Amino acid sequence: MPIKVERILFRIGEGSLAVTLPKAWVVYNQLKPGDVVELIVNDGVTVYVKEKSVEQDKAER
């Protein structure tokens, strides 16, 4: 599911910046608040959905 979007960084707290994820990507990956994503940072940034452990999956039910 290729999506190309631009995002504006915004300040949170002191010295930290944040960026939002595209809603279409969040919905496609069935993410919700509290889910974990993994960032791979080198020349760019790649975002992956972190697999849930069996314990996490059971706790949500």
Distance bins in CASP14 RR format, pairs under 12 A and 6 or more apart:
PFRMAT RR
TARGET T0000
AUTHOR 0000-0000-0000
RMODE 2
METHOD distances of the structure
MODEL  1
1 22 0 0 0 0 1 0 0 0 0 0 0
1 24 1 0 0 1 0 0 0 0 0 0 0
1 25 1 0 0 1 0 0 0 0 0 0 0
1 26 0 0 0 0 0 1 0 0 0 0 0
1 27 0 0 0 0 0 1 0 0 0 0 0
1 28 1 0 1 0 0 0 0 0 0 0 0
1 29 0 0 0 0 1 0 0 0 0 0 0
1 49 0 0 0 0 0 1 0 0 0 0 0
2 22 0 0 0 0 0 1 0 0 0 0 0
2 24 0 0 0 0 0 1 0 0 0 0 0
2 25 0 0 0 0 0 1 0 0 0 0 0
2 28 0 0 0 0 0 1 0 0 0 0 0
3 21 0 0 0 0 1 0 0 0 0 0 0
3 22 1 0 1 0 0 0 0 0 0 0 0
3 23 0 0 0 0 1 0 0 0 0 0 0
3 24 1 0 0 1 0 0 0 0 0 0 0
3 25 1 0 1 0 0 0 0 0 0 0 0
3 26 0 0 0 0 0 1 0 0 0 0 0
3 27 0 0 0 0 0 1 0 0 0 0 0
3 28 0 0 0 0 1 0 0 0 0 0 0
3 29 0 0 0 0 0 1 0 0 0 0 0
3 47 0 0 0 0 0 1 0 0 0 0 0
4 22 0 0 0 0 1 0 0 0 0 0 0
4 24 0 0 0 0 0 1 0 0 0 0 0
4 25 0 0 0 0 0 1 0 0 0 0 0
5 19 0 0 0 0 0 1 0 0 0 0 0
5 20 0 0 0 0 1 0 0 0 0 0 0
5 21 0 0 0 0 1 0 0 0 0 0 0
5 22 1 0 1 0 0 0 0 0 0 0 0
5 23 0 0 0 0 1 0 0 0 0 0 0
5 24 0 0 0 0 1 0 0 0 0 0 0
5 25 0 0 0 0 1 0 0 0 0 0 0
5 26 0 0 0 0 0 1 0 0 0 0 0
6 19 0 0 0 0 0 1 0 0 0 0 0
6 20 0 0 0 0 0 1 0 0 0 0 0
6 22 0 0 0 0 0 1 0 0 0 0 0
7 17 0 0 0 0 0 1 0 0 0 0 0
7 18 0 0 0 0 1 0 0 0 0 0 0
7 19 1 0 1 0 0 0 0 0 0 0 0
7 20 1 0 0 1 0 0 0 0 0 0 0
7 21 0 0 0 0 1 0 0 0 0 0 0
7 22 0 0 0 0 1 0 0 0 0 0 0
7 23 0 0 0 0 0 1 0 0 0 0 0
7 25 0 0 0 0 0 1 0 0 0 0 0
7 45 0 0 0 0 0 1 0 0 0 0 0
7 47 0 0 0 0 0 1 0 0 0 0 0
8 17 0 0 0 0 0 1 0 0 0 0 0
8 18 0 0 0 0 0 1 0 0 0 0 0
8 19 1 0 0 1 0 0 0 0 0 0 0
8 20 0 0 0 0 1 0 0 0 0 0 0
9 15 0 0 0 0 0 1 0 0 0 0 0
9 16 0 0 0 0 0 1 0 0 0 0 0
9 17 1 0 1 0 0 0 0 0 0 0 0
9 18 1 0 0 1 0 0 0 0 0 0 0
9 19 1 0 1 0 0 0 0 0 0 0 0
9 20 0 0 0 0 1 0 0 0 0 0 0
9 45 0 0 0 0 0 1 0 0 0 0 0
10 16 0 0 0 0 1 0 0 0 0 0 0
10 17 1 0 0 1 0 0 0 0 0 0 0
10 18 1 0 1 0 0 0 0 0 0 0 0
10 19 1 0 0 1 0 0 0 0 0 0 0
10 20 0 0 0 0 1 0 0 0 0 0 0
11 17 1 0 0 1 0 0 0 0 0 0 0
11 18 1 0 0 1 0 0 0 0 0 0 0
11 19 0 0 0 0 0 1 0 0 0 0 0
12 18 1 0 1 0 0 0 0 0 0 0 0
12 19 0 0 0 0 0 1 0 0 0 0 0
12 20 0 0 0 0 0 1 0 0 0 0 0
19 37 0 0 0 0 0 1 0 0 0 0 0
19 39 0 0 0 0 0 1 0 0 0 0 0
19 45 0 0 0 0 1 0 0 0 0 0 0
19 47 0 0 0 0 1 0 0 0 0 0 0
20 26 0 0 0 0 1 0 0 0 0 0 0
20 47 0 0 0 0 0 1 0 0 0 0 0
21 27 0 0 0 0 0 1 0 0 0 0 0
21 28 0 0 0 0 0 1 0 0 0 0 0
21 29 0 0 0 0 1 0 0 0 0 0 0
21 31 1 0 0 1 0 0 0 0 0 0 0
21 32 0 0 0 0 0 1 0 0 0 0 0
21 33 0 0 0 0 0 1 0 0 0 0 0
21 35 0 0 0 0 0 1 0 0 0 0 0
21 37 1 0 0 1 0 0 0 0 0 0 0
21 39 0 0 0 0 0 1 0 0 0 0 0
21 45 0 0 0 0 0 1 0 0 0 0 0
21 47 1 0 0 1 0 0 0 0 0 0 0
21 48 0 0 0 0 0 1 0 0 0 0 0
21 49 0 0 0 0 0 1 0 0 0 0 0
22 28 0 0 0 0 1 0 0 0 0 0 0
22 29 0 0 0 0 0 1 0 0 0 0 0
22 31 0 0 0 0 0 1 0 0 0 0 0
22 47 0 0 0 0 0 1 0 0 0 0 0
23 29 0 0 0 0 0 1 0 0 0 0 0
23 31 0 0 0 0 0 1 0 0 0 0 0
24 31 0 0 0 0 0 1 0 0 0 0 0
25 31 0 0 0 0 1 0 0 0 0 0 0
25 37 0 0 0 0 0 1 0 0 0 0 0
25 47 0 0 0 0 1 0 0 0 0 0 0
25 48 0 0 0 0 0 1 0 0 0 0 0
25 49 0 0 0 0 1 0 0 0 0 0 0
26 32 0 0 0 0 1 0 0 0 0 0 0
26 33 0 0 0 0 0 1 0 0 0 0 0
26 34 0 0 0 0 0 1 0 0 0 0 0
26 35 0 0 0 0 1 0 0 0 0 0 0
26 37 0 0 0 0 1 0 0 0 0 0 0
26 47 0 0 0 0 0 1 0 0 0 0 0
26 49 0 0 0 0 1 0 0 0 0 0 0
28 49 0 0 0 0 1 0 0 0 0 0 0
29 35 0 0 0 0 1 0 0 0 0 0 0
29 36 0 0 0 0 0 1 0 0 0 0 0
29 37 0 0 0 0 1 0 0 0 0 0 0
29 47 0 0 0 0 1 0 0 0 0 0 0
29 48 0 0 0 0 1 0 0 0 0 0 0
29 49 1 0 1 0 0 0 0 0 0 0 0
29 50 0 0 0 0 0 1 0 0 0 0 0
29 51 0 0 0 0 0 1 0 0 0 0 0
29 52 0 0 0 0 0 1 0 0 0 0 0
30 49 0 0 0 0 1 0 0 0 0 0 0
30 52 0 0 0 0 0 1 0 0 0 0 0
30 60 0 0 0 0 0 1 0 0 0 0 0
31 37 1 0 0 1 0 0 0 0 0 0 0
31 47 0 0 0 0 0 1 0 0 0 0 0
31 48 0 0 0 0 0 1 0 0 0 0 0
31 49 1 0 0 1 0 0 0 0 0 0 0
31 50 0 0 0 0 1 0 0 0 0 0 0
31 52 0 0 0 0 0 1 0 0 0 0 0
32 49 0 0 0 0 0 1 0 0 0 0 0
32 52 0 0 0 0 0 1 0 0 0 0 0
32 60 0 0 0 0 1 0 0 0 0 0 0
33 60 0 0 0 0 0 1 0 0 0 0 0
34 50 0 0 0 0 0 1 0 0 0 0 0
34 52 0 0 0 0 0 1 0 0 0 0 0
34 56 0 0 0 0 1 0 0 0 0 0 0
34 59 0 0 0 0 0 1 0 0 0 0 0
34 60 0 0 0 0 1 0 0 0 0 0 0
35 47 0 0 0 0 0 1 0 0 0 0 0
35 48 0 0 0 0 0 1 0 0 0 0 0
35 49 1 0 0 1 0 0 0 0 0 0 0
35 50 1 0 0 1 0 0 0 0 0 0 0
35 51 0 0 0 0 0 1 0 0 0 0 0
35 52 1 0 0 1 0 0 0 0 0 0 0
35 56 0 0 0 0 1 0 0 0 0 0 0
35 57 0 0 0 0 0 1 0 0 0 0 0
35 60 0 0 0 0 1 0 0 0 0 0 0
36 47 0 0 0 0 0 1 0 0 0 0 0
36 48 0 0 0 0 1 0 0 0 0 0 0
36 49 0 0 0 0 1 0 0 0 0 0 0
36 50 1 1 0 0 0 0 0 0 0 0 0
36 51 0 0 0 0 1 0 0 0 0 0 0
36 52 0 0 0 0 1 0 0 0 0 0 0
36 53 0 0 0 0 0 1 0 0 0 0 0
36 56 0 0 0 0 1 0 0 0 0 0 0
37 45 0 0 0 0 0 1 0 0 0 0 0
37 46 0 0 0 0 0 1 0 0 0 0 0
37 47 1 0 1 0 0 0 0 0 0 0 0
37 48 1 0 0 1 0 0 0 0 0 0 0
37 49 1 0 1 0 0 0 0 0 0 0 0
37 50 1 0 1 0 0 0 0 0 0 0 0
37 51 0 0 0 0 0 1 0 0 0 0 0
37 52 0 0 0 0 0 1 0 0 0 0 0
38 45 0 0 0 0 0 1 0 0 0 0 0
38 46 0 0 0 0 1 0 0 0 0 0 0
38 47 1 0 0 1 0 0 0 0 0 0 0
38 48 1 0 1 0 0 0 0 0 0 0 0
38 49 1 0 0 1 0 0 0 0 0 0 0
38 50 1 0 1 0 0 0 0 0 0 0 0
38 51 0 0 0 0 1 0 0 0 0 0 0
39 45 1 0 1 0 0 0 0 0 0 0 0
39 46 1 0 0 1 0 0 0 0 0 0 0
39 47 1 0 1 0 0 0 0 0 0 0 0
39 48 1 0 0 1 0 0 0 0 0 0 0
39 49 0 0 0 0 0 1 0 0 0 0 0
39 50 0 0 0 0 0 1 0 0 0 0 0
40 46 1 0 1 0 0 0 0 0 0 0 0
40 47 0 0 0 0 1 0 0 0 0 0 0
40 48 1 0 0 1 0 0 0 0 0 0 0
40 50 0 0 0 0 0 1 0 0 0 0 0
41 47 0 0 0 0 0 1 0 0 0 0 0
41 48 0 0 0 0 0 1 0 0 0 0 0
50 56 0 0 0 0 1 0 0 0 0 0 0
51 57 0 0 0 0 1 0 0 0 0 0 0
52 58 0 0 0 0 1 0 0 0 0 0 0
52 59 0 0 0 0 1 0 0 0 0 0 0
52 60 1 0 0 1 0 0 0 0 0 0 0
52 61 0 0 0 0 0 1 0 0 0 0 0
53 59 0 0 0 0 1 0 0 0 0 0 0
53 60 0 0 0 0 0 1 0 0 0 0 0
54 60 0 0 0 0 0 1 0 0 0 0 0
54 61 0 0 0 0 0 1 0 0 0 0 0
55 61 0 0 0 0 0 1 0 0 0 0 0
END
